[in-house]
């Protein structure tokens, strides 16, 4: 299995960057499909335990309470810090979050995500999980191609 230390940052960078870089005037149009992909990817993480934790978090997601880009970014900021607290990693401040993702280059983050998530698992159980992950990633790739202009490069 690809190490969490490899795929984890790629997934978090994708989630945060898409939330941070969605164009303000496209937010309402894109919100539901963007959140649907976050839920789909969360359910197909390479680590079954991580996927279960992420699914528990996304089950509590009330899309109607996220009405703008700032609230979406705050949701992911809080979600990530909750995971970091559980895994005893650094808790980020909002200032660190803004500084980090303001510098993100959307196409590079997306490319890194696809490269990272395309790496194969060789254990049979993980290969089945990999099949579902591959389908989720393929769907996301098509969606990103169709909607790339709605994000800040």
C-alpha positions in Angstrom: 0.0 0.0 0.0 1.2 3.5 -0.7 2.2 5.1 2.6 -0.2 7.5 4.3 2.7 10.0 4.4 2.5 10.0 0.6 -1.2 9.9 -0.3 -2.4 11.8 2.8 -0.8 15.1 1.9 -1.9 14.7 -1.7 -5.6 14.2 -0.7 -5.5 17.0 1.9 -3.8 19.4 -0.6 -6.5 18.6 -3.2 -9.4 19.1 -0.7 -8.0 22.4 0.6 -6.9 23.8 -2.7 -10.2 23.1 -4.5 -12.0 24.7 -1.6 -9.6 27.7 -1.4 -9.3 28.2 -5.2 -12.9 27.9 -6.3 -14.0 31.2 -7.9 -16.4 33.1 -5.7 -18.9 33.6 -8.5 -18.9 29.9 -9.2 -19.3 28.7 -5.7 -23.1 28.2 -5.7 -23.0 26.4 -9.0 -20.2 24.1 -7.9 -20.8 23.5 -4.2 -22.9 20.3 -4.3 -20.8 18.5 -6.9 -17.6 19.6 -5.2 -18.8 18.3 -1.9 -20.1 15.1 -3.5 -16.5 14.5 -4.8 -15.1 15.1 -1.4 -17.4 12.5 0.1 -16.6 10.0 -2.8 -12.8 10.4 -2.4 -13.1 10.2 1.4 -14.9 6.9 1.1 -12.2 5.6 -1.2 -9.1 6.5 0.7 -6.3 3.8 0.4 -6.5 3.2 4.2 -9.8 1.5 5.2 -9.6 2.9 8.8 -8.9 6.4 7.4 -11.8 6.0 5.0 -14.1 5.0 7.8 -13.1 8.0 9.9 -13.6 10.3 6.9 -17.0 8.8 6.2 -18.1 9.4 9.8 -17.1 13.0 9.4 -18.8 13.4 6.0 -22.0 11.8 7.3 -22.3 14.8 9.6 -21.8 17.2 6.8 -24.9 19.4 6.3 -24.4 20.9 2.8 -27.0 23.6 3.5 -24.9 25.1 6.2 -22.0 25.7 3.8 -23.2 28.8 2.0 -20.0 30.3 0.7 -16.3 29.6 0.0 -15.1 30.8 3.4 -17.4 28.4 5.1 -16.2 25.5 2.9 -12.6 26.4 3.7 -13.4 26.5 7.4 -15.1 23.1 7.2 -12.0 21.5 5.7 -9.7 23.5 8.1 -11.7 22.1 11.1 -11.9 18.6 9.6 -8.2 18.5 9.0 -7.3 19.8 12.4 -9.7 17.2 14.0 -7.8 14.4 12.1 -4.5 16.0 13.2 -5.6 16.0 16.8 -6.6 12.4 16.6 -3.3 11.4 15.0 -1.2 13.7 17.2 0.0 15.9 14.4 0.4 19.6 14.3 -2.7 21.7 14.6 -2.7 24.6 12.1 -3.9 28.1 12.6 -6.2 29.8 10.1 -3.3 32.1 9.2 -1.0 29.2 8.4 -3.8 27.6 6.4 -4.4 30.8 4.3 -0.7 31.3 3.7 -0.2 27.7 2.6 -3.2 27.4 0.2 -3.0 30.9 -1.1 0.4 29.8 -2.7 -1.0 26.5 -4.1 -0.9 26.1 -7.8 -4.2 24.3 -8.6 -3.0 22.4 -11.7 0.1 21.1 -9.8 -1.9 20.0 -6.8 -4.4 18.2 -9.1 -1.6 16.5 -11.1 0.2 15.4 -7.9 -3.1 14.0 -6.6 -3.7 11.9 -9.7 -0.1 10.6 -9.9 -0.2 9.7 -6.2 -3.6 8.0 -6.3 -2.7 6.0 -9.5 -0.1 4.0 -7.6 -1.2 0.4 -7.3 -1.7 -1.9 -4.3 -0.6 -5.5 -4.6 -2.5 -7.1 -1.7 -5.8 -8.7 -3.0 -8.0 -6.9 -0.5 -6.3 -3.6 -1.2 -6.6 -4.3 -5.0 -10.4 -4.5 -4.6 -10.3 -1.2 -2.7 -7.9 0.1 -5.4 -10.6 -0.7 -8.1 -13.1 1.5 -6.3 -10.5 4.2 -5.7 -9.6 4.1 -9.4 -13.2 4.6 -10.4 -13.6 7.5 -7.9 -10.4 9.1 -9.2 -11.5 8.6 -12.8 -14.8 10.3 -12.1 -13.1 13.2 -10.4 -10.7 13.6 -13.3 -13.5 14.0 -15.7 -15.3 16.5 -13.4 -12.1 18.5 -13.0 -11.5 18.7 -16.8 -15.1 19.9 -17.3 -14.9 22.5 -14.5 -11.2 23.6 -14.5 -12.2 27.2 -15.5 -14.2 27.6 -12.3 -11.1 27.5 -10.2 -8.3 30.0 -9.7 -5.1 28.6 -11.3 
